[in-house]
Each structure stands twice: as C-alpha cells, then as structure tokens.
C-alpha cells in the first residue's frame, strides 16, 4: 500500500467559472447563471461565491453604482461623509438580502448611485490634469475608500452594473442577494476554492473596477512583480488576492493605455519567445514591442479568467492552458465556463461547443456596443 503524502491531496482544479452574454442586450434573470455555477459545486469549498451583472439598473444607468461592503455599521459614517464631499449622491439604499439557512452573519451592504461632485471634478481640470476623465476621478474615489477607510470595501463601482459576492457557495450567495430579482444581459459567476489567500467576504470574486469585472480560476505566481508594476501607476492593491491585480492591470492596459482587447490579452498571456521568433516580421515586431513595454504585466502560472464589461464578455486561459475553459453558442447567447456540463445545465442543445486554444482570447461584443 502506498503511503499518502503527509499534507493530503490537493485539488488542482479548484474554483469554477461561468459566464453568459446575450449579444442583442436582452436581459435575463439570475436564475440561469445560478443553476450553471451550482453544477460546479465540487470545484469550491464554500469559502467564496459571487456574481457580476450588467444592465441591472437601467433607470439609473447614468450614475456610478457603488456597492460597498462594511464590516460593521461603525464605518458607514466615514464613508458617507467622504462620498458626500467628493460625489453627488442621487440615491442610497441598503442592498436587499434574504436571510438564509447558511448565511446568518454577514457584513452590511449599501449601494450609492453617484456622479462626480462638479466643484471637485472641475478643480482637476487645470493644465496639470489635462485629460482627466470622470472614470479617472471615480477610480481615485474607489482607491481612497479601499485604502484609507478601515472596514469598508468597494465591491463594484460601474454604471448599470453590480457585483454580489461573499463567503458561501455561489447558489447560497445568489439566494442571499436575491439574484432572481435582477435581470442582466451579461452574467458572470465564480465558485471559489481559496489556496494561497484567505476566504473572506472581500476576497470572493468577482473583482471589479468601474466597468470591469474579473472572475478567475488559478494562481498567479507572478503576483509580486505584477503588483509592483501596477502600483507604480497609481493603483493600490488592498484585497489580499492576485485577482485584484489582474483587474487593475486590465484597466490600465485598456482604459489608460488604449490597447485593444486582443492586445491586452496578448500582454497577459503572450506567445513564448521561441514562437515569436518564427512569426512574420511585422507580427514579430508587434509581439516583441508588447513584451518589451509590458513585460512586468505578463501573468505567469495557471489561470482562466472571464472579463466582463458593459459592452461584452471575454474569456482567456494561460498560454499552456493549465486551467480549463469551454465556450458554446445558442442563438444570440454565448456561454463560457470551466465545464461543459454547467453550460448544458442551462443550454441542453447548444449550436456550437468549442475549447479555445491556450492563450487564445474569446472576445464577444454586444451587437450595439461601442467598444472594440
């Protein structure tokens, strides 16, 4: 009989992802995405589940929807005083929750529909701040709360979208936040099996910033250099997980540097140098330039991610595909998941099913979207 290792067995496939988009922008309830991710229960351990949803606040679509988590009520006053100083708050309300058999003790969740305070925003429009946008301003608000106000964490901050996450299996988180009451044209979901970082409410996925949301399966072994790279550009990593770094890097590459989605994905999961050497001259030059400029943003280690944004959904695995990713289509819907079974749980007869190659992004845009 072979003696088992003293540290026990490690589940190398921990964490599960699921995502869906209707390319025409038709909104559907959270029931399907909950069913989909629930089939991957064995990929998690109950220490993290979460969802991102786009299109859930059409009546407030012009305002940034800040979902904020408070460890307790004592830190609410500090956040609200700060928000009133830097933002105009159109509406604030407690996020509806449902007491479940499993989730009995939890943080306080409040949402604020905000826009930049005109006087404060205009102050930053001088020559020394040329090009500053409302998104830049609101990113600074997110960073301030997460970095300087103890016990408060911005869960999401985009327009017409929101993230809902916590400690529990995803179907429990869905029940807790009453996701069947929301309708969205893009849904992503995550079932967490934390390995190197703690299982806590703020550490659950998705991680978000303004428009972007990331759910991630894997381990980023380059976390240290990635963190140093992104913090040089004004971002502050406070959530104790590598997924936060991925979110900020993508925001920097796409929103700040103006890279296309495909180019940004190439930065994260570039071809190997031996493959770049064999490329045609023009393509070789582009790849070499991207690696030279953004080398510290390359993600090493096994990963699969889903990137949601207001105009589309992107799936990407690492350049060796050490974490699974499967995609499918049915009419106007595109599905992405860690497992084919979770797609077929909500789409029994897809039109097409495929498994993207390692490092090959799957980029799906809304048909009326304005991003490329």
N, C-alpha and C positions, 0 to 999 in steps of 0.2 A: 504493500500500500504506500502510495506517495504521500509524504507529509505535506500538508498545506502550508503556504507561506505564513509567517507569524503575523503579518499585517492584514491577512484576509484577502478576499477577492475585491478588485476594483472594477467598477462598471465603467468601461472606457467609452460608452455611448451615451453617458448621462446628458440630460437636457433634451428637450424636444421643441421643435418649431412648427408653426403652421401659419399660413397666410392666404388671403384671398382678395381679389380685386374684381370689381365689375367695371369693364373698360368704358361703359357708357355712363357711369356715375350713378347707377341705380343703387339705392340704399337698401340693405337687408339687416335684419335684427342680429343680435349677438348669439342667437341660438346655435347657428351652424358652426361658427368658429369654436364655440364651447364644446360642441359634440366632437369636432375634429381633434382638438388638442386633448380631450379627455381620453381618446383611444390610445394616447401615448403616456398614460399614467405611469407605466413601468420605467419610463425614462427620467422620472423625477423622484423626489423623496419627501414631498410635502413642505419643503422649505422655501418655495418660491413659485409664484404663478402670476401671469399678468397679460394684459391686452392693450393694444393701441387701436384706435378707431378714428376714421376720417369722415367728416360730413355729419357729425352728430349734433352740431349747433348751428344749423342754417340760419336761424333767426338772430344769431349773434356772430355771424361769420366775419364781421369787420373788426372784431375785438380779439386780442390775445386771451386765450382761455388758460389761466394759471390754475392748475390743480396742485394744491400744496398740502403736504403731509406734516402734521405736527405731532411730536412725541407726546405732548400733553397740552392742555389749554393755556398753560403759563406763558408759552412763547407766541401765542396768537397776536397779542397786543403789539409786540415789537415788529412783527411782520406787517401788520396792517398800518401802523404808523409810517413805516418805511414806504410801503406801496402808495399810500395817500400822498406822500411827499414827492414821489417820482412818477406817479401814474395817475390817470383819471380812471376811476373805477365805476363802470356802468352798472354792474350787478355783482353782488357777492352772496353766496349761499352755501350751505352745507351740502356736500355731495351725498345724495341719497344712498343709504346702505340698508342691508337686511340682516338682522341678527340670525346667524346660522348655528347649527348644532356643533360645528367645529370651531368657527371663529367667534370667540366671545370677548377677548381682549384685543384691542387694536388701536392704532393712532387715530387722531382726528383728521378728517379730510374736508377741506373747504375749497371752493373754486371762486375765482375772481375774473371777471371779464374786464380787461383793461386796455387802455391805449396810452402811449407815452404822454406825460404831462407836457403841454405845449411850451410852457416857460422853460422848463428844464431841458427839453429836447432842443429848443431853439438856441439855448445857451451853447450847445455843442455844434452849432452850425458855422462857427467862425472859420477863417482860413486854415488854422491849425488842425481843424477837424474835418477838412474837406472830404466829402464822400460818405460821411457817417449816415447810416440809414436807420430807420425805425427798428429793423431787426437787430442791428448792432447795439442800439440803445437797450432793447429788451433782453438781449443776451447778457449785457452788463448787470441788469436787474436780477436775472437768474443767478449769475455768479455771486453777486453780493449776498443774496439770501442763503445760498448753499454754503458760502464760505464764512459769513460773519454773524449769522443769526442762529445760535445754538438751538437744536431741537426742531428746526424747520427745514424742509426739503421740497424743492420744486419737482413734482412728479412729471408734469408736462406744461408746455407754455405756448403751443402753436395756435393758430387761428382755425376754428371749426374742426378741432380735433381734441383728443384727450387720451391719457393713459390711465389705466386702472391696474394696480398691482399690489402684492402683499405676500405674506407668509401663509402658505397653504397650497394645495393642489389647484390647478387652474380652474377646474369646474367649481371649486369652493369659492375662489376669488370672484368668478362670474356670478355666482349666487349672491355673494356678499354685496357686490356693487350693482346688482340687478341689471345685468347687461342685456337681458331680454327686452328691456325698456328702451334701448338705444338702437338707432339704425345708422349704418355707415356703408360707404361704397368701398372702403378698404378696411380690412381687419387683419391684425397680426396677433399671434398668441405665443406664449412661452411656458414651458414646464421645466422648472429648474432642479438641477442636481448639483448644488454648490460643492466645489472641490477645494480650491485654494483660497476662497474668500467666504466670509460668514453668510449664513442665511438670515437676513433681516428684512424688514419691510422696505427700506430704501434700496437694498441691494437686489431686489427682484427686478426682472426685466418686464417691459422694455425700458431702455434708457432713451431719453429724449432731449432735444434742444430745439426750441422754436418749432420748425416744420418737421424735423427729422425724428424718427423713432427707430431704434435698433433692438432686435431680439437676436440672441447669439447662443450657439452651441459650440463649446470648445474651450481652449485655454490659449491665451496669447502670451507666449513665452518671451516676447519682445516688449512686454509691458513697460519695463523700466525706461528703455530708450524712447518708446512711443510717448510715454508720459512727459519725459523731459522735452521732447520735440514740441508737443502741443502746448505745454505750459510756457514755452518761450514766446508763444503767440497770444498770450493773454488769457488762456483758459485755465481754470482751476479744477483739479480732479479731487473730489471730496467723498465719493461714494464707495471707496474700497473695492472696486471691481474693474477688470480690464474692459468690460463692455462700455463703460463710460468713456474711456479713451477712444474707442472706435467711433463713437457718436461724435465726439468733438473733432476728431481728425476728418471725418467726412464733411462736417460743417465747414471746416477750414478749407478743404480742398474744393468743394463745390460752390459754397456761397461766397467765401472770401477770395479764393484764387481763381474762380471762374472755370474750373475744369468741368468737362462733360462727365456724365455719369459713368460712361465707359472708361474714360481716362482715370477717374478717381478709383474705380475698381481695379484698374491695372496697377495703380500705385499700391493698393493694399495687397494684391496677390499677383505680382509681376511674373513674367516668364523667367526661367533660370538663365543665367548668363550664357550657358552653352547653347541655349535655344535662340537667344538674341543674336548671337554671333552668326547664326545660319540664316537670319532674316534678310530680305531685300534691303538695299542701302537706306532708302527713305524710312522704312518701318524701323530698321535698326537704330537710326538716329533718334527717332521719337522715343523709343523704349529706353535708350541709353540716357537721354535727357531727363525723362521722368525719374529714372532710378538715381541719377546724379543729384537732382534737385530735392527729391522727396524720399531719399533712401531711409531716413530715420522714421518714416511713416509706414514702411513695409511691415506687415503683420506676419510674424513667424509663429509657428505652432498650428495645431489642428483647429479649424473653425468652419462653421457655416453661419451665415447671417442673413437676415431679411431686413432690408432698409425700406421703411415706409415714408412717404412724403405726400403732400396734398395732391400731387398730380401723378402718382404712380407707385409701383412696388418693384423692388429689385432683390434678387437672390444671388448669393455669391458664396462659394466654398473656397477653401485654401487651395494652393497650387499643386497639392498632392491628393486632395480630396480625402482627408483623414476623417472628415465628418460628412454624413450623408445629406443629400439634397435631391428631391424629386419634384417635378413640375407636371401640371396637367392643364388642359383647357376643356371648357364645355360652353358652347355658345359665346356669350360675352364675358364669361368668368375665366380667370386664370388662378390656379391654385399652386402653392409652393409648400413643401413640408419635409420633415425629416423622414417620414414614412408614407409609402403609397397607401397603406391601409387607412390613414387618417384622412386622406383625400377621398377615398372611396366610401368612407363612412357618411359623407355628405354629398358626394357626387358618384353614385354607383357605376355610371356608364360614361366616363369622360370621352371626349372626342379624340384626345391625344394624350399620351403619357410619355415623358422622357426624363432622362437623368443627365443633367448638364455635366460637361467635362470639368475637370479640375481647373479652378481659376477662371472659368468662363461665366461672366455675369448674365443673368436673365433679367432683362430690362423691359418692364411693361408700363406703358404710359396710358393715361386717360385719353380717350379719343378727342376730347375738347380741352386737354391740358395745354399749358403754355410753357412747360419746361422740356428740355431735350437732354 
